[in-house]
Amino acid sequence: MCIIAEGRAGACDRYANEGGDLVRLDPLTILSNSDTPVVPFLDREWDGDIVSGDDSFVTAIGSGTTYPDYKPAPFIVASTMADTDMITVVTEGIFSYCGAKVKIDTDRHLGSECAWVRADGEIVGHVTTSEYGSQMLSLGGVSHLTGGSKKEGRATCAALLALCNGQEVALSIDGGADVQIAAGQAPVVNGRREQRMRVGCGSATVGMFAAQWQGLVDEVVVVDDHITGVMSEHQAGKVIGWPATGIKVKGRRSTPGRYFQVAGPGTGWGGTNLTNPLDILDTFKPQAWAGMSLLMVSTTGEHAAYFELDKDLIPAPMDMPDRLKSSVARIEENCEPSLASVLFMAGAGGSLRSGVTENPVSLTRSVQSRLTRVTCGGAPVMIWPGGGITFMADVTQMPKNAFGYVPTPALVAPVEFTMTRADYRALGGHMDYVTPLQEALQGRTGRQSDHRLSGRRTENRKAGAPWPLDNGAA
């Protein structure tokens, strides 16, 4: 229903009018299972050589769509894999029900749970439950894409599109931090690029390094927003014979040597709002002694300080002794690099199933029973249990510029459904529209398509990623 003037592109920048023909502007993307480049289909005609699914996989990137899917998908491709006849149905899905789950490796407090996340001042998602060493965001979804103002929908769509295509996006969190994130890159928090995620909580850090600290220092406190560890009280210290020190820690005591809520959340020591770690210590008990040594360290090793008790049992700051520097460095060494991870999430339970089969629910049942494999731009997906076809995929496993948009606003994402020819026939597939892989590699679209292709690009599969047709890829 778009009206595109001659020689112009449509509002989505995906299609153009060339001499009255509708042309898909982005090239069809083919995955190659070798390092040998494939000659683009516009350069020569097919020479009759057999091309199998072991070698090439037609992704939905650049394939076009038949939305609202009243006819078969743009490509229904027949290939062979390990002497098995396979069918891959390829289409670019238009998703209003989609979003991104973002994992940010940092122990810094980014925002309270359920706090709004904004892009260009518009609400595009919220902070969700944190995970071990990471803060989590839930972005997008139909409520933000279509349920708010037009500006909110456009901002949400733009942020999702950029994130899923690997671009950096600036976000602000109400009552929290400003962050810049790009999939597979270290996040920037309040203008500072993160280096590493924490080695573990304070309790875990005590357990990991208890034996290495024994005999070098009288007491160790590992400061952490969630669980602060105290060596002399902790079970790890007990079992190796660590003597009591008379230390008293503020906060809510859990099991011995483990304290909750020692401070408020923030971007200071161990993800707390602390700039001075001594603020979490109460008056030492009389069993402490003058000269007693104390190491306080964060869960990334970014913050560390050394103290000795004076005659009044008050910690006095001292230079970090050489004997302890290596243990702080060991904490840093055991921290993994901080990254931002972006998982595209969508529900493929709508009309695009009609592009696969005349009986849409049969596709859902085939996916749920693992007879049909779903990929997103050739990348493996995780299928959620329960009704529908709800999946998540790591955007870094996809070829570049895998995503597009429509002004609805909604995201356009590549989806491929692969199964054996026998299973495709059994679920009521569009067998009359099956195209041999060789013809698809030439750029020949099925007669159901109302557009032509502008070209093709070939990408080798990502290092370590499974081949979409391998038995072990599911």
N, C-alpha and C positions, 0 to 999 in steps of 0.2 A: 504493500500500500504506500510505499515511499515514492515520491516523485523526484527523479534525479535528472537534471538537465544534461544534455549532450556534452560529453567531455568532462563532466563533474563527478565527484564522489558523493555518496550519501552522507547523512548526518552521523552515521556510525563509523565512517571511514573504512568500511569493510567492502562495500560494493561500489561500482562505478558504471556509468553509461558510456559504452564505447560503440558508436555507430548503431545504437538501438539495442545492443546486446548488454545483458546484465553480466558483469565480470567481477568475480571474487578477486580482490586486490592482493591479499596476502597469499604467498605461494603455498601450495599444498606441501606439507612436510612429511618426508619419508624417513623412517629410521633405518639405518644400515647396521648390519650385524658384523661388519668388518671395517677395516681402515681404508678399504678401496672405495674411492668416490664413485657414485653412480652418475652416468651421463644424464643430464636433464632431458626430460621427454620432448621438449621443444627443439632439441638439437638434432634428433634423428628419429626414424621410425623403428619400431620393435623389429629385431632381426630374427625372431623366432626362438631365441635361446630361452630355456626354462629358467624361470626365476621363482624360487620357493620362499615360503614363509621363514625358512631358516636364515635367509639373506636380507629380506626387506619386509618392513611393516608399514602399511599406510596408516598414518595417524589422522585424526580429525582436524588437525590444525590446518586451516586454509581450505578445508573441504567444502565449506558452505553448509547451508541448512535447508531443510524442507519445512521448517516451522510454519504453521502450527501442525506439521506432521500429518497432514491428511493423505500423504503419499509416502512411498518408501524413502529411506535415508539416501543422501547423495551418493554414497559408495557402499555397496555390499560386495565384498571382495572375497574371491575364492583363492585359496593357496594350499600348499601342502607343508606339513611340518612333521618330520620323522615318519614319513610315509603315511601320514594321516591327513585326510581331506578336512580342511578347516574353512570356516566362514568368519569374516570380520565385518561387522556393520559399523560404519563410520559416520558421525554427524557432529556438527557443532551445536551443542545444547544452549538454549537461552534460559538463564536461571535467575528468577527473582528470589527463589529460596536457596540462597547461597551465602557464604561468608568465609571468614578466615579465622583459624585458631592460631594464635601467635604465642610462641614460647620465647621468653627473653631471659637469657642466662645472666642473672645478677642476684646478689643478695640484698641489693638496695631496695628500699621501699618505693615502689612506683605510684601506688595509690591504694586506697582502701578497697576491699572487696565490694563489687557492685558500683564503684565510682565510674562516672561517665568518661569515655574516651572520645576526644574530639579531633577532627581534621578540618582545617580552615574554619574553626570556630563552631562547626556543626557536630552534633552527637553522631558517632558512627559505630559505637559499641560500648563495651564496659570491661572493667577489670573482673576477672573470675578467680577461682581458687588457685592459690600458688602451689607450685610443686617443688620437689627437692632441689634447691639451688636455682630455681627459676621462677619468674613472675609470668603470669598468663593473662592474655587478653582474648576476648571474644568479640570479633568485629563483623559488621555487616548483618545479614539476615533481612528477611522480608519487611520487618517492622521499620527498619531504617531506610531500606531501599524504596519502599512504596508507601509505608504507613505514616510518614511524617510529611514535612513540607517538601516542595520541589527542590529547594536548596539543599536540604538534608539528604535527599535521595541522590542528587548529583554528587555531593561531597562523598557520600558513602561509596558510590559506584567508582568514582575516581580513585579513592584510596585503595579499594579492593583491587582494581585493575592494576595500579602501580605495584602494589605489594606482590600480587600473583605473577607479574612479569619481571620480578626481581629488582624493581626500582626502589630507591630510598623514599620513605614517607615520614613526614614530621607529624607527630601526634602530641597532644597535651591531655593530661589526666586531671580531672577536677580534684582540687585539693592535694595534688601530687606532683609528679615530675613531668618534664617535657622530654620526649624521647624521639630519636630518629632511628628507624629500623629498616633493614633490607634483608631479605632472605639470604641466609648463608654468610652474613657479614656481622661483625661485632657491633652491638647496639651502642648508641650514644645516649647517655643519660645526663640531662641538665648540662649539655655542652661538653661532656667528658666521655671519651670512648672507653667502654669497658674492656678489660683485658682478660679476666678469668672469672669463672663461676666458683663458688665455694667448694672446698674439698668435701664438706659434709656439715652437719650441724655441729654445735659446740661439743655435744656429748660424743658424737662419732669421732671428732678430731682428737679428743682426749683418749679414746680407745685406740685409735690408730698409732698415736705417737707416745703413749705412756712409757713404754720401755726405753724409747730413745731419750726421753727427758729424765729418767730416773738417774739420780746421782749428780745431775748437772744443775738442778734448781730445786728449791724447797717446795714451791707451790706453782701451779699453772692454772690460769683461768682463761678459757676460750670463750670470748664474748660473741653471742649470737642472738639475733632478734627472737628466734623461736625457742631454742634450747641452749642455754649457756652451761658449759661444763666446768666443773671444779675438780681438779685431779685428786686431791687428798680424800675427798668424800666419795668419789666415783668408784663404781665396782672395779673398773680397770685398775685404778690405783690400789684398791684394797687387795686384789689378788696378787699384786707384785710387791706388797708390803710397804706401800707408801705411808709414812707416818702422818698423823693429824697435825694441822698447823694452827688451829684456832681461828681460821678465816671465817668471816660471816658475810654472806652475799644477800643483797636485797632482791626481792622478787618472790614469785610463788614457787616454793620448793616442790618438786615432783619426787621421783625416786632419788636416792642419795646421789649427790653430785650433779644433779640435773635441775636447772632452774628455768621457769617460764617467766615472761614479762618482767625482765630486769630493767627494761627501759622502753620508751616508745619506739615505734618503727621510724626509720629515716634512711638517710644516705651516709651515715657515719659508720662507726665501728660495727662490723658484723651485721649490717642492715638495720642498726638501731639509730636513734637520734643522738648518740653519745659522741662528744668530741673529747671528753676526758673519761677514760675507762674507770677511774677510781670512784666515779659517782655511784657505781653499783655496789661498792664495798661499805659495810657497816664497821663499827669498832671491832678490832680483833679481840678474841678471847685471851685471857691471861696465859694460856698455854703457848701462845706465840712468843717469839723471842727476838731481841734486838739483833739486827744483822740478817734476819730471815730473808731469803731471796724470793722474789715473786716475778713471774713472767705473765704478762697479759697479752693476748694475741687474738686477732680476728680469724675467721674461718677461711679467709683467702690469703692470709699472711700480709695483706696490704697494710694493716695496722698492727704494730707490735711495740711494747714498752716494757722496760725492766725497772724494778723497784727493789729497795732493801728497807726493812723496817728499822726506824731509829729507836732510841731508848724508850720513847713513849709509845712504841708499836704503831707508829704512823708511817705509811709507805713514802719513801723519798725516791724521786726519780734518779736513775743512774744511766750511764751509757750502757748500751747493749753489749754484754761481754762476748768475746769471740766464741766461747764454748756454746753459746745459744744461737748465734747467727745462722749456723748451718741448719738447725731445726726449723727456724722460720722460713728459710729458703726451701726446705723440704716440703713444707705446707704449700708454698707457691708452686713448686714443681708438680705436686699432685693435683693441682687444680686444672681442670680442662679449659680450653679456650672458650671465652664467652662468645656466643653466637645468638642471632635471632633466627628462629625457625618459623616458617609459614606453611600451614596446612590448609589447602583449599578444601572447603566442605560444601557439599550440595546434595540436594535430593533429586534423583533422576526418575521420579515416580510419575511424571506427568505425561504429556502427549508425545514426547520423543520416543516412547516405547512403541507407538504406532508406526514409527519409521522402521522398526525392526520386525514387527509381527502384526497380523490382523487382530490378534487376541492379546492385548497389552499385558494382562495379568500373567500370561504364560511366561513372559520375559522375566517378570519379577520373581516368579517361582523358580525359574531356571537359575537366576543369579543367586537366590537364597540357598539353593541346593548345590551350588558350586559347579553346575554344569556349564554355566556361562561365566567367562572371566571379563571383568570390567577393568579398563585402563583409562587413564586420562592423559592424552598426549603421549601414549605409550608407557607412561609411568604406572607402577603398581598402585593400587588403592586398597584401603581398608574399608570393608563393607560393614556397616553397623548391623547388628542383629535386629530382629523385629520386622515390622511391615515396611514396604517400600524399598527403594534402592538408594540408601543414604550412604555416601562414601566420603572419604578424606584422602587427599593425595599431597605429597611433598612437592612443592612447586619447583624446588631445585633439581628434581629428577626429570623435569620436562624440558623440551627444547625451548629456546628463547622465544619470547613474544607469543606464547601459547594462548593467551587470553585476549578477548576483545570485549566490546560492550555494544549495547543498543540504548537509545535515548529513553527507554521506558521509565526509569533506568533499570537495567539488568546486566549481568555479566554473561559473556559468551565463552563457554569452555569446551574443549575437545573431549569427546567421549567415544570410546570404542568398546564394542561388545564382541567377544570372540568365543566360538564354540565349534564343535565338530559339525560337519555338514549334516550328519544324521540327526544330531540334536536340533539343529536349526530347522530342518524340515519338520521334526516332531513338534516344535513349538509354534508351527504355523507361519514360518518365515516367508518373506517375499522371494521365493525361489526363481520367479521369472525375471528378477532384476539383478541376479548375481552376475558380477563381472570378473573375469579372470584377473589375477594379480598383474599379469603382464600388460594387460590393457589399461589397468589403473595407473601403472607406472608411466604409461605414455600420456596420461592426462585425459583419457577418455572418460567422461562422466556418463552415468546411466541416463537413459531416456527420461527418467523421472525428474532430472535436475533442470531448473529453469535458468541456469547460469553457466558460464564457462570459466575456466581457470586461467589465471594470468601467468602461471609458472609453477616451478617446484624447487624446493631446496631439500638437500639431503643432510641429515645429521647422524653421526655415530651415536650409539647408545651411550648413556652416561657410565662412567667407570663405576663398576660395582653394582650397577642396576641390572635386574634380571631382564632377559629378553621377553617381550610381551607374550610370545607363544610357547615359551618353555613350560614344561610340566611343573617345574619348581617355582614358577612365577606367581602362582596363586597364593 
